Amino acid sequence: MRLYETVLILKPAMSDQEVTDFLDKTKGVITGGGGDIVSQDNWGRRKLLHMIGKAREGVYLYFKYRASTALLEKLGHNFRVSDSVLRHSFTLMRERKVKEKKPKKAKASAAA
């Protein structure tokens, strides 16, 4: 399983309840497919740089999760066929291993 980031832009006409339902449904697909959600965030309504169709705004959702390639393909299919999604993007994240820092040795001051 690899670590992925997904950003979704939903139609601005969606109510807050519809956005919450879509968020819950997407989390259910990820966890039901054997994935593990690391973090999620609703960035809210934002103005788009370019119009998408007739939309000047979109509701942004962010997910960070671990998933298999098969689950990623399923999510992509669900986003493509959904009428609510204007755009989506997947990004493969690099998992970094954090090295423990060794404490610096105090320099011995030469008092002469």
C-alpha positions as CSV (number, residue, x, y, z in Angstrom):
1,M,0.0,0.0,0.0
2,R,1.3,3.4,-0.9
3,L,0.5,6.9,0.4
4,Y,-1.6,9.1,-1.8
5,E,-3.0,12.6,-1.7
6,T,-6.3,13.5,-3.5
7,V,-7.8,16.9,-4.1
8,L,-11.4,17.1,-5.3
9,I,-13.3,20.1,-6.6
10,L,-17.1,19.7,-6.2
11,K,-19.9,21.7,-7.8
12,P,-20.5,24.9,-5.8
13,A,-24.3,24.4,-5.9
14,M,-23.9,21.5,-3.4
15,S,-25.3,22.2,0.1
16,D,-23.1,21.6,3.2
17,Q,-25.1,18.5,3.9
18,E,-24.5,17.1,0.4
19,V,-20.8,17.9,0.7
20,T,-20.7,16.0,4.1
21,D,-22.5,13.1,2.6
22,F,-20.1,13.0,-0.3
23,L,-17.1,13.2,2.1
24,D,-18.5,10.3,4.2
25,K,-19.2,8.2,1.1
26,T,-15.6,8.7,-0.2
27,K,-14.2,7.8,3.2
28,G,-16.4,4.6,3.2
29,V,-15.0,3.6,-0.2
30,I,-11.4,4.1,0.9
31,T,-11.8,2.2,4.2
32,G,-14.1,-0.4,2.6
33,G,-11.5,-1.1,0.0
34,G,-8.8,-1.8,2.5
35,G,-7.3,1.7,2.6
36,D,-6.3,3.8,5.6
37,I,-7.2,7.5,5.9
38,V,-4.3,9.5,7.3
39,S,-5.9,12.9,7.2
40,Q,-8.8,14.8,5.5
41,D,-9.9,18.3,5.2
42,N,-12.7,20.4,3.8
43,W,-11.2,23.5,2.4
44,G,-14.6,25.0,1.6
45,R,-15.7,27.1,-1.3
46,R,-13.0,28.9,-3.3
47,K,-12.9,30.9,-6.5
48,L,-11.5,28.9,-9.4
49,L,-8.6,30.3,-11.5
50,H,-10.4,29.3,-14.7
51,M,-14.1,28.5,-15.2
52,I,-14.9,24.8,-15.3
53,G,-18.0,24.5,-17.4
54,K,-20.2,27.3,-16.1
55,A,-18.7,27.2,-12.5
56,R,-16.7,30.1,-11.2
57,E,-16.3,28.5,-7.7
58,G,-15.8,25.0,-6.3
59,V,-15.9,23.2,-3.0
60,Y,-12.4,21.8,-2.3
61,L,-11.9,18.5,-0.4
62,Y,-8.5,17.0,0.5
63,F,-7.6,13.4,1.5
64,K,-4.3,11.8,2.5
65,Y,-4.5,8.0,2.7
66,R,-2.8,4.7,2.1
67,A,-4.3,2.6,-0.7
68,S,-3.6,-0.1,-3.2
69,T,-3.6,0.6,-7.0
70,A,-6.9,-1.3,-7.4
71,L,-8.6,1.0,-4.9
72,L,-7.1,4.1,-6.6
73,E,-8.6,2.9,-9.9
74,K,-12.0,2.4,-8.2
75,L,-11.9,5.9,-6.7
76,G,-10.9,7.4,-10.1
77,H,-13.9,5.7,-11.7
78,N,-16.3,6.9,-9.0
79,F,-15.1,10.5,-9.4
80,R,-15.3,10.4,-13.2
81,V,-18.9,9.2,-13.2
82,S,-20.1,11.4,-10.4
83,D,-22.1,14.5,-11.4
84,S,-20.9,16.3,-8.3
85,V,-17.1,16.2,-9.1
86,L,-15.8,19.0,-11.4
87,R,-12.1,17.9,-11.1
88,H,-10.0,15.4,-9.2
89,S,-6.3,14.7,-8.9
90,F,-4.2,12.0,-7.3
91,T,-0.6,12.4,-6.2
92,L,1.7,9.7,-5.0
93,M,3.5,10.8,-1.9
94,R,6.9,9.8,-0.8
95,E,7.1,8.4,2.7
96,R,10.1,9.9,4.5
97,K,11.8,8.2,7.3
98,V,12.7,10.6,10.0
99,K,16.1,10.2,11.4
100,E,16.7,10.8,15.0
101,K,18.9,13.7,15.7
102,K,21.8,13.1,18.0
103,P,22.3,15.7,20.6
104,K,25.2,18.0,19.9
105,K,28.2,17.7,22.2
106,A,28.9,20.8,24.2
107,K,32.2,22.3,23.1
108,A,34.7,22.4,25.9
109,S,35.7,26.0,26.5
110,A,39.3,26.5,27.2
111,A,39.6,28.8,30.0
112,A,43.2,29.8,30.4
